[in-house]
Amino acid sequence: MFYRWIKQYEECAACGLLFNRGEADYYIGAYTINLIIAELIVVGGMIAVIVGKWPDVPWEAMPWGLAATAIVGPLVTYPYSKSVWLALDLRFRPPEPKDFANFDAPPAGRP
């Protein structure tokens, strides 16, 4: 689906399925999944530090590490969240003929 970490192809090279299924706000679900996963990573990191360092928890340093995790987490999980959202969408709303690219023309969006 991706040719760079955050650069996505327009359609699948094998079947021609358009990754953007024609709605202006299609990837809101992917952003929501990304936010949930990133927040779970931050909370999991916080719990791991507290449990691992108890009773000498570095309360002053922990917010800095967790803030860095909150910034890096969504960047790391971005392509996965878009893939998961597309899979969920295809599961509940099967593809229709309008969801496929026209193979008569060269593939759009390729670098």
Backbone as CSV, one residue per row, in Angstrom:
resi,resn,N_x,N_y,N_z,CA_x,CA_y,CA_z,C_x,C_y,C_z
1,MET,0.804,-1.201,0.000,0.000,0.000,0.000,0.846,1.263,0.000
2,PHE,2.062,1.174,0.483,2.894,2.366,0.651,4.214,2.207,-0.101
3,TYR,4.698,3.302,-0.680,6.011,3.277,-1.299,7.013,4.085,-0.473
4,ARG,6.576,4.826,0.472,7.374,5.462,1.517,6.575,5.258,2.800
5,TRP,7.125,5.653,3.920,6.438,5.383,5.180,5.037,6.000,5.218
6,ILE,4.885,7.239,4.723,3.571,7.866,4.756,3.027,8.180,3.360
7,LYS,3.724,7.779,2.318,3.261,8.000,0.943,2.571,6.735,0.449
8,GLN,1.310,6.883,0.073,0.495,5.741,-0.294,0.220,5.725,-1.790
9,TYR,0.199,4.512,-2.367,-0.235,4.357,-3.744,-1.721,4.684,-3.844
10,GLU,-2.169,4.974,-5.041,-3.591,5.255,-5.263,-4.426,3.977,-5.250
11,GLU,-3.857,2.902,-5.826,-4.597,1.647,-5.896,-3.663,0.469,-5.734
12,CYS,-4.252,-0.703,-5.530,-3.495,-1.942,-5.379,-2.925,-2.349,-6.740
13,ALA,-1.659,-2.721,-6.754,-1.018,-3.119,-8.006,-1.546,-4.461,-8.507
14,ALA,-2.038,-5.312,-7.630,-2.500,-6.639,-8.021,-3.947,-6.641,-8.530
15,CYS,-4.832,-5.937,-7.821,-6.256,-6.034,-8.168,-6.863,-4.706,-8.617
16,GLY,-6.184,-3.593,-8.397,-6.700,-2.298,-8.814,-7.670,-1.648,-7.838
17,LEU,-7.793,-2.197,-6.640,-8.669,-1.601,-5.636,-8.144,-0.224,-5.253
18,LEU,-9.018,0.773,-5.341,-8.647,2.124,-4.928,-8.606,2.170,-3.412
19,PHE,-7.481,2.646,-2.857,-7.341,2.670,-1.410,-8.211,3.741,-0.768
20,ASN,-8.458,4.833,-1.450,-9.402,5.834,-0.967,-10.741,5.503,-1.612
21,ARG,-11.705,5.128,-0.821,-12.947,4.589,-1.364,-13.979,5.651,-1.697
22,GLY,-13.528,6.862,-2.010,-14.407,7.855,-2.596,-15.128,8.788,-1.650
23,GLU,-14.795,8.774,-0.388,-15.420,9.672,0.566,-14.381,10.683,1.034
24,ALA,-14.802,11.930,1.206,-13.865,12.992,1.587,-13.214,12.728,2.938
25,ASP,-13.955,12.163,3.866,-13.424,11.913,5.207,-13.209,10.418,5.462
26,TYR,-12.783,9.702,4.443,-12.676,8.248,4.525,-11.727,7.789,5.631
27,TYR,-10.605,8.465,5.801,-9.596,7.981,6.731,-9.746,8.503,8.152
28,ILE,-10.889,9.065,8.512,-11.129,9.459,9.903,-11.034,8.232,10.814
29,GLY,-11.532,7.112,10.357,-11.428,5.880,11.135,-9.988,5.465,11.346
30,ALA,-9.154,5.632,10.319,-7.732,5.296,10.452,-7.058,6.216,11.463
31,TYR,-7.415,7.485,11.428,-6.836,8.421,12.400,-7.280,8.071,13.815
32,THR,-8.516,7.625,13.963,-9.009,7.219,15.273,-8.267,5.985,15.774
33,ILE,-8.086,4.999,14.907,-7.323,3.801,15.273,-5.901,4.189,15.656
34,ASN,-5.294,5.089,14.891,-3.942,5.538,15.173,-3.866,6.208,16.541
35,LEU,-4.822,7.063,16.846,-4.849,7.744,18.139,-4.999,6.750,19.280
36,ILE,-5.899,5.794,19.135,-6.118,4.806,20.193,-4.855,3.982,20.432
37,ILE,-4.227,3.518,19.352,-3.010,2.712,19.494,-1.889,3.538,20.120
38,ALA,-1.723,4.784,19.684,-0.669,5.634,20.235,-0.896,5.897,21.719
39,GLU,-2.132,6.137,22.109,-2.420,6.373,23.529,-2.211,5.106,24.348
40,LEU,-2.552,3.948,23.795,-2.296,2.695,24.502,-0.804,2.458,24.680
41,ILE,0.001,2.856,23.695,1.459,2.737,23.821,1.962,3.624,24.957
42,VAL,1.456,4.852,25.043,1.879,5.778,26.101,1.470,5.236,27.472
43,VAL,0.229,4.795,27.591,-0.240,4.266,28.879,0.516,2.991,29.243
44,GLY,0.752,2.127,28.253,1.532,0.913,28.511,2.949,1.225,28.944
45,GLY,3.557,2.238,28.310,4.899,2.659,28.721,4.911,3.197,30.133
46,MET,3.897,3.973,30.482,3.806,4.526,31.825,3.673,3.405,32.859
47,ILE,2.808,2.453,32.592,2.629,1.338,33.524,3.904,0.513,33.630
48,ALA,4.583,0.287,32.499,5.822,-0.490,32.517,6.897,0.203,33.348
49,VAL,7.012,1.517,33.210,8.004,2.255,34.004,7.653,2.208,35.488
50,ILE,6.393,2.405,35.819,5.986,2.378,37.227,6.234,1.012,37.848
51,VAL,5.826,-0.048,37.142,6.015,-1.402,37.673,7.498,-1.769,37.712
52,GLY,8.243,-1.401,36.674,9.654,-1.764,36.611,10.545,-1.007,37.583
53,LYS,10.179,0.201,37.920,11.021,1.035,38.799,10.482,1.168,40.220
54,TRP,9.366,0.530,40.525,8.760,0.681,41.846,9.704,0.228,42.928
55,PRO,9.915,0.898,43.992,9.264,2.091,44.522,9.976,3.391,44.141
56,ASP,11.055,3.298,43.358,11.814,4.508,42.986,11.432,4.967,41.574
57,VAL,10.197,5.311,41.369,9.701,5.730,40.067,10.242,7.128,39.746
58,PRO,10.823,7.310,38.549,11.357,8.638,38.175,10.240,9.582,37.726
59,TRP,9.485,10.092,38.672,8.308,10.904,38.366,8.655,12.149,37.573
60,GLU,9.843,12.727,37.799,10.210,13.953,37.087,10.609,13.675,35.639
61,ALA,11.235,12.555,35.368,11.711,12.227,34.025,10.639,11.542,33.173
62,MET,9.713,10.867,33.810,8.723,10.083,33.070,7.883,10.922,32.102
63,PRO,7.416,12.116,32.462,6.624,12.881,31.482,7.375,13.201,30.200
64,TRP,8.688,13.409,30.286,9.470,13.711,29.081,9.546,12.501,28.165
65,GLY,9.787,11.350,28.723,9.830,10.132,27.916,8.476,9.782,27.325
66,LEU,7.428,9.978,28.118,6.086,9.681,27.621,5.653,10.690,26.564
67,ALA,6.088,11.942,26.694,5.774,12.943,25.666,6.454,12.576,24.345
68,ALA,7.692,12.121,24.426,8.389,11.690,23.208,7.679,10.487,22.578
69,THR,7.218,9.577,23.423,6.478,8.419,22.923,5.168,8.850,22.277
70,ALA,4.517,9.856,22.851,3.255,10.345,22.292,3.463,11.004,20.933
71,ILE,4.644,11.529,20.681,4.938,12.142,19.384,5.364,11.088,18.368
72,VAL,6.213,10.171,18.761,6.756,9.173,17.846,5.744,8.052,17.571
73,GLY,4.936,7.704,18.559,3.979,6.602,18.424,3.062,6.707,17.214
74,PRO,2.371,7.838,17.016,1.490,7.941,15.850,2.231,7.877,14.516
75,LEU,3.466,8.366,14.480,4.243,8.291,13.238,4.609,6.852,12.905
76,VAL,4.918,6.075,13.934,5.290,4.675,13.721,4.088,3.837,13.303
77,THR,2.930,4.106,13.881,1.753,3.272,13.620,0.896,3.769,12.458
78,TYR,1.258,4.873,11.825,0.432,5.480,10.772,0.084,4.530,9.622
79,PRO,1.061,3.897,8.949,0.665,3.038,7.821,-0.142,1.821,8.266
80,TYR,0.144,1.318,9.448,-0.601,0.160,9.938,-2.056,0.519,10.221
81,SER,-2.286,1.700,10.769,-3.660,2.096,11.069,-4.467,2.288,9.786
82,LYS,-3.854,2.810,8.730,-4.572,2.951,7.461,-4.878,1.584,6.857
83,SER,-3.959,0.656,6.982,-4.185,-0.693,6.471,-5.287,-1.402,7.244
84,VAL,-5.261,-1.283,8.559,-6.288,-1.909,9.388,-7.650,-1.301,9.089
85,TRP,-7.700,0.027,8.921,-8.984,0.671,8.626,-9.533,0.197,7.280
86,LEU,-8.685,0.088,6.269,-9.146,-0.387,4.969,-9.652,-1.820,5.076
87,ALA,-8.952,-2.669,5.834,-9.388,-4.050,6.014,-10.739,-4.116,6.718
88,LEU,-10.916,-3.310,7.765,-12.210,-3.285,8.466,-13.317,-2.784,7.545
89,ASP,-13.021,-1.750,6.781,-14.021,-1.205,5.871,-14.413,-2.226,4.807
90,LEU,-13.439,-2.935,4.270,-13.737,-3.952,3.259,-14.509,-5.120,3.853
91,ARG,-14.291,-5.400,5.111,-15.018,-6.487,5.769,-16.502,-6.148,5.914
92,PHE,-16.793,-4.905,6.304,-18.173,-4.523,6.559,-18.871,-3.898,5.351
93,ARG,-18.089,-3.440,4.383,-18.660,-2.845,3.166,-17.873,-3.397,1.980
94,PRO,-18.287,-4.549,1.452,-17.529,-5.191,0.363,-17.348,-4.250,-0.827
95,PRO,-16.260,-4.450,-1.567,-15.991,-3.551,-2.696,-17.024,-3.685,-3.800
96,GLU,-17.270,-2.575,-4.451,-18.167,-2.514,-5.604,-17.323,-2.206,-6.835
97,PRO,-17.876,-2.330,-8.026,-17.084,-2.042,-9.236,-16.486,-0.635,-9.247
98,LYS,-17.155,0.350,-8.651,-16.626,1.720,-8.634,-15.395,1.862,-7.738
99,ASP,-15.101,0.847,-6.917,-13.949,0.879,-6.017,-12.666,0.404,-6.686
100,PHE,-12.726,0.071,-7.970,-11.553,-0.429,-8.669,-11.104,0.553,-9.735
101,ALA,-9.782,0.614,-9.931,-9.209,1.506,-10.940,-9.438,0.932,-12.326
102,ASN,-9.423,1.795,-13.298,-9.548,1.399,-14.694,-8.180,0.919,-15.170
103,PHE,-8.063,-0.338,-15.567,-6.768,-0.868,-15.984,-6.419,-0.487,-17.432
104,ASP,-7.301,0.192,-18.137,-6.990,0.634,-19.485,-5.963,1.769,-19.484
105,ALA,-5.963,2.532,-18.402,-5.020,3.659,-18.267,-3.865,3.228,-17.390
106,PRO,-2.708,3.893,-17.503,-1.601,3.549,-16.610,-1.980,3.841,-15.165
107,PRO,-1.437,3.082,-14.218,-1.785,3.274,-12.814,-1.488,4.690,-12.342
108,ALA,-2.462,5.284,-11.665,-2.301,6.644,-11.150,-1.596,6.630,-9.808
109,GLY,-0.884,7.699,-9.548,-0.274,7.870,-8.236,1.035,7.147,-8.048
110,ARG,1.565,6.533,-9.078,2.859,5.842,-8.919,3.985,6.847,-9.086
111,PRO,4.978,6.755,-8.257,6.112,7.692,-8.362,6.963,7.419,-9.589
